[in-house]
Amino acid sequence: MSWTQTELDALDAAIAQGVLSYTINGKTVTYRSLDDMLKLRAQMQREIGLGTVQSAKRVTYLSFKRD
């Protein structure tokens, strides 16, 4: 599905308000939990092309010297 910034903004607003149900473009959307909303939010951000700091991975290399 193709997401829009408007839909992401509406989801962000619902998360900020602490509600599981909201209406956008004449349609009411209801989620089972905050976890479901956060998962969808991450998916929407990826599909829209907005990376999140939380999804970035850090690589650490270990090195040592023998004397």
C-alpha positions in Angstrom: 0.0 0.0 0.0 1.2 3.5 -0.7 1.2 5.7 2.3 1.1 9.5 2.3 2.6 12.0 4.7 -0.9 13.1 5.7 -1.7 9.5 6.9 1.6 9.3 8.8 0.9 12.7 10.4 -2.6 11.5 11.5 -1.2 8.3 13.0 1.5 10.3 14.8 -1.2 12.6 16.2 -3.3 9.6 17.4 -0.2 8.1 19.1 0.6 11.4 20.8 -3.0 11.7 22.0 -3.0 8.2 23.3 -6.0 7.0 21.3 -6.5 3.8 19.4 -9.1 5.1 17.0 -9.2 8.2 14.7 -10.9 9.3 11.5 -9.0 10.4 8.4 -10.5 11.2 4.9 -13.9 10.1 6.2 -12.7 6.6 7.3 -12.4 5.5 10.9 -9.3 3.5 11.7 -9.1 1.5 14.9 -6.0 -0.4 16.2 -5.8 -3.2 18.8 -2.8 -1.7 20.6 -0.2 1.0 20.7 2.4 -1.7 19.6 0.4 -2.2 16.4 0.4 1.5 15.8 4.1 1.8 16.3 4.8 -1.1 14.0 2.7 0.5 11.3 4.3 3.9 11.8 7.8 2.3 11.3 6.5 0.6 8.1 5.0 3.8 6.8 8.2 5.7 7.5 10.2 3.2 5.5 7.8 3.2 2.6 7.7 7.0 2.5 11.4 7.1 2.6 11.9 8.5 6.1 14.6 6.6 7.9 14.6 6.4 11.7 17.5 6.6 14.0 16.2 3.5 15.7 16.4 1.4 12.6 20.0 2.3 11.9 22.5 -0.4 12.8 25.9 0.2 14.2 28.9 -2.1 13.5 31.8 -2.4 15.9 35.0 -4.1 15.0 37.2 -5.5 17.7 41.0 -5.4 17.2 44.0 -6.3 19.3 47.7 -6.5 19.1 50.0 -9.2 20.3 53.3 -8.1 21.8 
